[in-house]
């Protein structure tokens, strides 16, 4: 399963690597950050567009994702 997650698809249907992405917004302080990204995932007959908001915390000079939210925006052909 770990190998599948680092690949482009999981279970032959779920794409985990976006075909396109755009960083929409980044806000940060010395200890915390929020990054909002719009991602497009291409499937055989359509594409899904989703907005991910990542919440990060800085620990020992390394940024770690501590939470995230996903909003389905639309599908396209």
Residue pairs with C-beta under 8 A, 6 or more apart in sequence:
1 10
4 10
4 11
5 16
7 16
7 17
8 15
8 16
8 17
9 15
9 16
10 16
13 43
15 41
15 42
15 43
18 39
18 40
18 41
19 40
19 41
19 42
19 47
20 39
20 40
21 37
21 38
21 39
21 40
22 37
22 38
23 35
23 36
23 37
24 36
24 37
24 38
24 51
25 34
25 35
25 36
26 33
26 34
26 35
26 36
27 33
27 34
28 34
28 56
30 58
31 57
31 58
32 55
32 56
32 57
32 58
33 55
33 56
33 57
33 58
33 63
34 53
34 54
34 55
34 56
35 53
35 54
35 56
36 51
36 52
36 53
36 54
37 51
37 52
37 53
37 54
38 49
38 50
38 51
38 52
38 73
39 49
39 50
39 51
39 52
40 47
40 48
40 49
41 47
41 48
41 49
41 50
45 77
46 75
46 76
46 77
47 75
47 76
47 77
48 72
48 74
48 75
49 72
49 73
49 74
49 75
49 76
50 70
50 71
50 72
50 73
51 70
51 71
51 73
52 68
52 69
52 70
53 68
53 69
53 71
54 65
54 67
54 68
55 65
55 66
55 67
55 68
56 63
56 64
56 65
56 66
57 63
57 64
57 66
58 64
